[in-house]
Amino acid sequence: MLTGCNSDGSAVEQSVVTKTVTESAPAKAPASAAAAEAPTAADTAAADDSADDGSGGISVVKFGDTYKFKSWSVSVSAPAPYTPSEYAAMDNKHPTYRILTVTVKNTSANKALNPSLIDVSAQIGDAEADSVYDDNVGDTPSASVLPGRSVSWKIAYGATVGDQITVQVSDVSAFDGPVAAFDGKIS
């Protein structure tokens, strides 16, 4: 029983009914039917083989092409010649440098994309690439990307003509998720 007041100050009593609903679990299938539907080790291995192409979740992509993640896509331009400014920060001096443009598009219908959760790293030849940080080069954007919108930024590396370059792009929020590896030669 609840007691309250009307707008004129007189007391009002009201009954409250509480109803509890309990949902029952679905009936279990007979053991023989459940065993028939359970995947076998061979089924699981076949499914794993179709999902893993043997590259550890890495998909090799050509520079300029687009790789699609679950709710965003990325493209990396072909490496182009670049001359760092006198104020550029880098670990070592190189005979040549290359600059690339990373473009990310949010393909989600209703969720903003945080570009700081996108990891971009590179390998040139057999070593980690020496990144160049210069005016408007090397920094990942921090502003959220709205659905249907894109953002681009520049990355640059010290390079030697003829070396293989691989730029790997991944979503750091997806542990052990897919990796797009844009791959080609420095020309």
Disulfide bonds with the S-S distance in Angstrom:
none
